[in-house]
């Protein structure tokens, strides 16, 4: 999606401090952190929100959780919270599915 800032980050067309990256996901700090450790995990595939996840995205969504686990373990987090805002009314500010990982 050409106007999506998260797609631009994934394509390296916009700057971000990358915490973790693989073929499907990119992880970077939230620009407005709500905890001492607060990163966003997002698929490189553009999906507007959780409301638009399709049956074919089942494996991708499972891998999103496994990626959160890897990032938490890699940062030696003993406990953490995962949160996802869905739609404008649910607090989603960027129209690209992403998962918040918060700790501390």
PyMOL commands that set and color helices and strands:
alter all, ss='L'
color gray80, all
select helices_A, chain A and resi 5-10+50-52+55-74+88-90
alter helices_A, ss='H'
color red, helices_A
select strands_A, chain A and resi 18-21+25-29+37-43+81-83+99-103
alter strands_A, ss='S'
color yellow, strands_A
deselect
rebuild
show_as cartoon
